[in-house]
Amino acid sequence: MVTVSYSYKNREFVNLEDSIMDQIAESGRRMLFALLEPIHEVMVNENGKIRICLDERPNIELEGFSAPVKHQIECTLRGEEPAYY
């Protein structure tokens, strides 16, 4: 199972308290999963976490994924064609 969470100032959020912010966060999750749809088959058996960090330098952190799947996710997020194993 792959989960997506947001992080701000070292605090992790799965659901945001403000309903408008929660709607924006859910929309971001859906877009991220849509972007990763081409590699869905390799992600299905993974127990990883995708953390979207919203600090001064926003980034996406990947935790708990195997090295080949992590590489495929990183390539997909950069817009590169991932090499399938």
C-alpha positions in Angstrom: 0.0 0.0 0.0 1.3 3.4 -0.9 0.4 6.4 1.2 0.8 10.1 0.5 1.2 12.7 3.2 2.2 16.3 3.5 4.8 17.7 5.7 5.4 21.3 7.0 8.0 22.3 9.6 8.6 18.6 10.5 4.9 17.9 11.1 3.3 15.3 9.0 -0.3 15.7 7.9 -2.5 13.0 6.3 -5.7 15.1 6.6 -5.6 18.8 7.0 -8.0 20.5 9.4 -9.1 23.3 7.1 -11.6 21.9 4.6 -10.4 24.1 1.7 -6.7 23.1 2.3 -7.8 19.4 2.7 -9.6 19.6 -0.7 -6.4 21.1 -2.3 -4.3 18.3 -0.6 -6.7 15.6 -1.9 -6.5 17.1 -5.4 -2.7 16.9 -5.2 -2.9 13.3 -4.1 -5.1 12.4 -7.0 -2.9 14.2 -9.5 0.2 12.4 -8.1 -1.4 9.0 -8.4 -2.6 9.9 -12.0 1.0 10.8 -12.8 2.3 7.5 -11.4 -0.5 5.4 -13.1 1.9 4.1 -15.8 4.0 2.3 -13.1 1.0 1.2 -11.0 1.8 -2.5 -11.6 5.2 -2.2 -10.0 3.9 -0.1 -7.1 1.1 -2.4 -6.1 3.2 -4.7 -3.9 5.2 -1.9 -2.3 4.6 -0.5 1.2 6.0 2.9 0.7 5.2 6.5 1.6 5.4 9.6 -0.5 5.8 12.7 1.6 5.3 16.1 0.0 7.3 18.6 2.0 6.0 22.1 1.8 8.8 23.9 3.6 11.0 26.7 2.3 12.4 24.3 -0.3 9.5 22.1 -1.4 10.4 18.5 -2.4 9.0 15.0 -2.5 10.5 12.3 -0.3 10.1 8.6 -0.9 10.3 6.1 2.0 10.0 2.4 2.1 10.2 1.6 -1.6 12.5 -0.9 -3.1 15.4 0.6 -5.0 14.1 -0.3 -8.5 10.6 1.1 -7.7 12.1 4.2 -6.1 14.1 4.8 -9.3 11.1 4.4 -11.5 9.1 6.8 -9.3 11.9 9.4 -9.4 12.2 9.1 -13.2 8.4 9.5 -13.6 8.3 12.6 -11.4 11.2 14.1 -13.4 9.3 13.5 -16.6 11.9 10.9 -17.8 11.0 7.5 -19.3 11.6 5.0 -16.5 13.5 1.8 -17.4 11.3 -1.2 -16.5 12.9 -4.1 -14.7 
